[in-house]
């Protein structure tokens, strides 16, 4: 697993810096509107959505998987079905996507009951 994260940060930034940049992408591109500022699924729009956005710390809720490639695919293509939707983020640059994936994966180590 460490090798996987190291390869992700090969985008030129140390891990902590990459996480910070990913958080900036997360906040500046509207992810927090649904998923909340800390990724807990409690954004301002969350109460009006059915189903509600997932708590990004809870890996059991990731429908497409939790690998870096699965998260990247979800971000690029979104999730659309009869029970809800997540928009696509195809407008993000490759670098922004890498940083965002690094940030989201960093949330997986957080405790869900915070």
Buried (B, 14 or more C-beta within 10 A) or exposed (E): EEEEBEEBBEBEBEEEEBBBBBBBBBEEBEBBBBBBBBBBBBBEBBEEBEEBBBBBBBBEEBEBEEEBEBBBEBBEBEBEEEEEEBEBBEEBEEEBBBBBBBBBBBBBEBEBEE
